[in-house]
């Protein structure tokens, strides 16, 4: 492995290291990403790094009890295995993720180019309609939820989270369906809708983390 890296240019080697770090940090590497300012889709150079150095990256990850997986349908590279870190999502983050899954499912069926765009106003509206949001979330809860969803490549935001307005476009990646993909979305919505947020919250958060890991491993 050391010899392989030594034969590469300094920039290539640095790119591989950063890409491996991102695989652990953000769940997956997308082939196409949206520009965070314009939301225009562009090829992701880190995806090309995964494709061009796939065998080396796979060998490196195997030492860490991880496997590099290519999903041709979703056009992503991701990792799975015992060495994959599991992030514990808060209850508010779990609820917002479920709302975004509902929005994506309903819009992707017939809204063309606008199918993958939502906004805070719509998230709150769907949250009320599904009973997933029964109170006004704090700024910190929105910050934590949107930040986690962005890191894990489920959404793209045109700027800082604190600068988002009600109608600021939020781009939804199809990877929103990676999480809890084996569980029917309607059952999840019914389970979390109206749940008291002051009781058994830790248990619900733990279950959300477990469902997240199951979705990634499939």
N, C-alpha and C positions, 0 to 999 in steps of 0.2 A: 504493500500500500504506500509506503514511504517513497519507494522508487517511482511509482506512478505519479505522485504529486510533484516530485522533483523534476520530472520530464515535462511538466506543464509550465506555461508562463506564470509569472507572479499574479497577474490578474485572473487567469483561469483558476488557479489554485484557491485564490481568495473567494472567487465566485462559488466554488464547490463547497467550501467551508461555510459560507453564509447560507447557502441553500440547505445544507444539512441542518444547520441551526434553525432555519425557518420551518423545516419539516417537523421538528420537535415542538416548536413554539406555536405554530398556527394550524395544525392538523393536516393541511394539504397545500399543494402547489397547483395553482390554476394555469391552464394553457393560455387563457385570455383573461385579462383583468381590465377593469374600468379605470380610466384616469380619475384620480380622486377630486380633481377640480372640474373637469368637463363631463365626466361619466361616459366619455367615448371609449369604446373597447379597443384594447391594444394587446399585441402579443406579449406574453410574459417571458423575459429572458431566463428566469429561473426554471421555467418549465423546459426550455431548451437545454439547460445545464443537466437537468435530470435525465432527459432523453439521450444526450450525447455521452454522458458519463454514468449511465444507468448501472452497468455491471460493477463499477468501482463503488458507487454509492451503496448498492445492495450488499456488497461484501463488507463494507464498513459498518453498515447498520446491523448485519447479522452478528457481529461481535458484541453488539449492545442488546441482543435478543429482540431485534426488530426486523421487520420485513418491509421492503419497498414494494408497494403495490401500484400498478397502473390501471386506472379505470378509464377505458376508451369511451364509454358512454358519457361520463361526466367530464371527460378531458382533464383529468387531474392525476397527479402523483400523490400518494399518501403513505403513511406508515402504520403498521399494526404489530402487535406482539406484546410480550410481557414487559418490555422496556419502555413502552409508550406511556408518557405521563398522563394522568387523568385530572382534569381540572374540575373542581367543585363549583357548579353554577348556583347562584342565589335563586331563591324562589321567584323574585321579580324578573330575573333574566330568563328563567325557564318559561314564565308566562309570556314574555315578549317574543321569545323564540317560537312558541306555539302559535301566537297570533300571526307572525310572519309566515309560518308554514301554511296557515289558513289562507292568508292573502295571496301567497304565491300559487297555491293550488287553484284558487278561484279565478285568478287573473290570467294564468298561463293558458287557459282553455280558449280564450277568444279575444284578447286585447292587443294582439300584434306586438309592435315594438314597445308599447307602453306596459306590457304585461309584467315586466320585472322591475317596475318603479313604484314605490310607495312613499309615504310621508308620515310625520308624527301625528298629524290630524287623523289620517286613516287608521293608523295603528291604535290610537285611543278609541276611535269609533268602533272598530271591530272588537277591541277589547271589551267595550261595554256591551256590545251585542251578544258576544259569546260568554259574557260574565267572567271572563278571565281577568279583567281589571275592574275591581269593585271600589277602588279608591284612587285618589290622585297620587301618583308616584312622586317621590322626591327627586330633586335634580341629581343627587348622588346615585339613586337607583337607575335613572335613565343613563347616566354616565357609565356606570358599571356594566349595564346590560349591553348598550350599543358598542362599548369598547370591546367587550368579550366577543360579540358577534362579528365585529370587524376583524379582530385578530384571527379568528378562526375561519375567515374567508366566507362568511355567509352574507355579509352586506358590504357596500362601499359608500362612504360618506364624502360629499364635496366640501371638505373643510373640517374645522374643529367641531367636536360634539357640542361644545358650549355655544357655538354660533348657529346651531340649527334652529330654523323657524318652523312653524306649523306645516308650511307647504314646501319646505326644502326637499328636493327629490332624494330618496334613499334607494340605491340600486340593490336588488335582491339577486344573489347568485343561486344557481340551481343546487349548489352544495347545501342549501338549507335542508334538503331532503336526506342528506347523509345521516343526520342525527335522528335517532328513534325511527329509522326507516322501516323497521320490522313491526312497528306497532301502529295500529289504525289511528289516524289523526283524530277522528271523532271521539274515540275512547279516551284519548289523552285530554282533549278539551273538556269532556265531561268530568274527568277525574280532577282536573285542576280548577275548573270553574267554580267560583264561590267558596273554595277552600279557605278556612280561617287562617290568616297569615300570622297569627300569634300563637298558634298551637301546632305542635308536631312539625315545625318548620324545618328543623334539622333533618328529620327523617325524609321529608319531601326533597330537600336539597340533595341528600345522599342518593335518593332514587333517581333524581335528574342526572346526577353524575354517572350513575350506573347505566342509564339509558343512553347517555351520550357516548360512553365507551362502547356499548353494544352496537350502536349505529356505525361507529368508526371501524369496528372489527369486521363488519360484514362485507 
